[in-house]
Amino acid sequence: MSGRIASRPLIIGLVITLVLVVIANSVGLTKAVFSDSESLHVRLQAGTWACTYTMGYWKNHPDAWPMGSITIGGVSYDKAVAIDIFKT
């Protein structure tokens, strides 16, 4: 994954809403509400290396793996198990 869609950086917007409620009966104010929102832009980057190899490459070149495990669908597998999965 290069982190780009249609030659533009992949950016995900996150809106944070801040709400402040102050109750101050001593000055005759029963409730004051302040609300504001800010935007935060996050750039996601898969890694500093480009990986264009297919599953077939990795299952046939176990010594080329740059790591000892891989996460697939939120589940972490060590290299040997992942290679067995790739062979099915």
C-alpha positions, 0 to 999 in steps of 0.5 A: 500500500502506497498511502495514495489514492488517485495520486493524492495522499490518503488523508482521513479527517477526524472531527473533535467536538469540545463541550464545556459546561459551567454552572455558577450559581454564585453569580446568578448564572445557571448554566453556560455552554461553550461548544467548538470543533476542530479538524485534525488531518492524519496521514497514514503511511504503510511503511518506509519500504515499498512491497510489490511482491505477491503472496506467491512470492512470499510463500516461495521465498521464506528467507526474504521475509523482513519480519517474523510475523504478519497480521491478517484480519486482525490475527497475528501469525508467525512466519511458518504458519503464514506461509502454510496459509499462503500455500492453501 
